[in-house]
Amino acid sequence: MTQLAGRLVTVTANRLGSVFGWPLIAAGLLIAGSGVCCGQQNPGLQSDEFVEAEPAQSKVQPTPLPPATQQFLRGMALMLLPKVYSDDDDWNLHRKVQSGLNVDFQGGELKTSRRWKDVRHGLWKRVDARFVDPAKNFKLQIDVLPRRETHVPRYRIRTSIRVQAVARIQQWTLGARIYSLSADVDASLDLNADLHFRTTVSETGKLLVLPNIETATLQLREFRLRRVSHAKGPGIRETGRMMSGLIRRVVQRKGEKLPDKINRKVEKQPERFEVPGSFLFGLGVNQEELAKQQDEKNAAKNGMRK
């Protein structure tokens, strides 16, 4: 059960991380005048204080964004939140095993070869979840942090969300199902993260706004077990309460790995963070500046080749 709970929380956090790393949110920050883009600065919502690298949850005082900006960004996030989401990467696992021998006579000689088949094998895990009434339960607070580099805006994002999920786990051994468990759960999660955005131009001239998670903390604020397989009722709810402490520790450990996990996804698929062309005008991006940056990048590459 703790594996299922940990998987649920990790999947939810990754989904939230994808939302907040999405270029539309970054574009919203820039449109609102709180970011830096292609050398253009609007210090109105930025902290002009510079700090040395230090733990994100330190005594550094963040600067809250204006309420209107907060509401604007929350609205954008709500548009991006999926109604339902699933994680089935560890579902339907198979293993190739020998199932017999092929025997054949060719030219008076007996020839044999192994026959193989795929069978279900391994520990299957799956989570299907949905956000519960996001318009009511989704909380978002964004603060501006002191910058460590001139053109690299930093933010502290605090979010809260409620989810309902069905988690399933099955153990298969060479085609035989050893056991199968499922659980219906309600959970409330808090995700706090310090992050910064870097803007760059791709080889195709597209603007990329790449997020980097500096630190993140994940907290399971509420957890309620409603059903385990076909069992439900007061006994199941009491079991959930007894397990909540253990599950919270699992969630905490998962949260410690979250920054690296999200950052690796950004590195693998930077094209996902292209700002749509329709936003360029709103961002105030100078097309000539984009072309200039691309020319400089190409010149640098040509210089390295020589």
Steps between C-alpha positions, in 0.01 A plus 500: 500500500783739575640431151166592348473816708853603414432438132180705514675797659797487263278485192290791627808708580649431159175604338495823699865553415421464131228759532721756671787434265275545202597798282158662531555547872845641436352720230237614746767602747679695232185660363411607852828689512672281755766338283787557265484407133766538239675774692185704564441577866203628690611541861155590624430158648855377545720496803814701420687334785767250401592209724767233500390143440334367814229254605170601341290485816728743683429833664499685167185709486302445179291773336137396437358567157203739490160332555389568142812328367452206736144457378606523136762227544265280700251523215765390252598208723136392530474488121804271487401262779366176349166368618643151540847352472656156515836344565531153352873483420533193725179335380476209256860388548609186315794266485611272221526135608571176322180313421637194323702383202443517129602171334556473127659256254697667225714303255483195718623692802315567821500870588364655814448856614357653810146630501427816701195683622427815699336451838382745763771545758607745767340748737231696320408844635244745366339822621190664350413830662305820459521843657198571721324827412819691411315831476431471873786290638798608288705761688792686345740756647798632301769720653801663336833398652823703497694431183840335496562599138392820329278350232380189682174561690430273796166409656355315793186308411268363766210283393231289657274252325255224588488173306296182487675194365475129436835328551561143388783258562538144369779245535549271202748212480551337160139546395340419836340776704615466861290778649307810403412803712321823427423800715280808476653800674440869558804719556593867537851592391717806550786563259747783568782567256769757433583525132641724233444539128760543229408633158681387188439461130484162329674420173170559322470850645234408758506656844557246779424574864666221697414449867747365753376378838748603770329333794158353569310378802202270479253460783203268536261718695203260501468132413185291516477136397146430380528145365752217466404254228143402595525603864378837623346663803622623843769232528661605174489868596667417833769306315561806287542717809747253649703499179498876448823559695691242298357631175600856588860386545488327162364820344779703657765271353331519160499878523875512553552340159243716323727789381743266323215304347327806353827659385598183315169507314565861396846407370365206301218695333590871481275538196200466732587839642471702183296814552220508239544764232173665600659591833808669353322827441359500852845430637639802317768284338691674223518273197829662396640416843402136450674493162807666648522240777465221245777649283728524803424138589575382146821702489614345827432150365689571179793634701515179704501289184796692361 
